[in-house]
Each structure stands twice: as structure tokens, then as C-alpha cells.
């Protein structure tokens, strides 16, 4: 059994939040953290990736403007084998579990949203902020939630094919897991350290 860990959040600047639940117990938190090292380690365990990139200047309105500002960083992701496509995605509707054939990188340029990764028997929710780079592994079912009026902008780098990650075992009831608004509210309120 994994250790239940809830870390206290200092009030102040927004940070990435990772919350993990069993896929059949959305009310039972296995892990909640804003520690970058812990986020990297936990997501690495399921084949996902997490990093932080610098946010450059003001958010451009056009796809070409966003891609131009982040060209060097994007080139670092597409230089490898299996690169498929790059685009800019703004506020797309979510809350539908899906599974792509290849890995996908999401770099958050503006706004925030939660990406849920259903890997094995767990759901990992990553509340991403500007500067976050999240890699969803091939074969892992996932969904996202940007709230009632999503205002986030991401650069999406898709990679063709690849080795499948630890996909979810069965379908989950998406509505039973805390959504964007609830996770943002929990983060803003802070939490105490709990071990068990």
C-alpha cells in the first residue's frame, strides 16, 4: 500500500499540483504535492514526464506568434525520432477520456488546466500552470478540465506511435473525480501535513 501524503501549501504564487487517487476511489487521496521533484518522480513512475520551461514575453494572440516565441524549446522536442506535429491549442473542451497512439507534450503558455492520466489502477491529476511541460505517454488514457470557461493556451507536440505506457485498467466515472474548480479551490486553501 502506498503512503498517503498531503503536503502543506504555502500561500503565495501558483504552482503545479499533482493529486493521485485509486481509479476506483476518487475520494481517497494517495498523494498530493506541489514539490517539483516529487511530481517528476511520481509521473516518471507511470512513464509520463514533467519539466518547467521559461515563459517568454506576453502571450501572443496568433499560433504563429506563440510558435515563434518558443521555437528553440519546441525544436528541442521535435528533433528526436517519432515527431509528428506541433500546434497551438486554446481552451479546448475536455472531460472525455481518450487514448492516443503516440506520446503528446503539452507546454502551458497561458492559463491553467488539469490533465488527468489514468495509468494502471490510478488517476494522476496534474494542475498545470504557465511554464509547465507535461508529457502524456503513448497508450495512457487521459482527459482534461479547464473549468467552465477554459482560457489556457498550450503548445502541443505530438509524437507518432511509440511504446504504449501503463494504460488504465477500466473506464472511470470522470465526474466523480474533483474537477478544475475544486482542485484550484483546494490548492488556494492550503492543507496540513497528514501521514498514514
C-alpha positions, 0 to 999 in steps of 0.5 A: 500500500502506498503512503498517503501524503498531503503536503502543506501549501504555502500561500503565495504564487501558483504552482503545479499540483499533482493529486493521485487517487485509486481509479476506483476511489476518487475520494481517497487521496494517495498523494498530493504535492506541489514539490517539483521533484516529487511530481517528476518522480511520481509521473516518471513512475507511470512513464509520463514526464514533467519539466518547467520551461521559461515563459517568454514575453506576453502571450501572443494572440496568433499560433504563429506568434506563440510558435515563434516565441518558443521555437528553440524549446519546441525544436528541442522536442521535435528533433528526436525520432517519432515527431509528428506535429506541433500546434497551438491549442486554446481552451479546448473542451475536455472531460472525455477520456481518450487514448492516443497512439503516440506520446503528446507534450503539452507546454502551458503558455497561458492559463491553467488546466488539469490533465488527468492520466489514468495509468494502471489502477490510478488517476494522476491529476496534474494542475498545470500552470504557465511554464509547465511541460507535461508529457502524456505517454503513448497508450495512457488514457487521459482527459482534461478540465479547464473549468467552465470557461477554459482560457489556457493556451498550450503548445502541443507536440505530438509524437507518432506511435511509440511504446504504449505506457501503463494504460488504465485498467477500466473506464472511470466515472470522470465526474466523480473525480474533483474537477478544475474548480475544486482542485484550484479551490483546494490548492488556494486553501492550503492543507496540513501535513497528514501521514498514514 
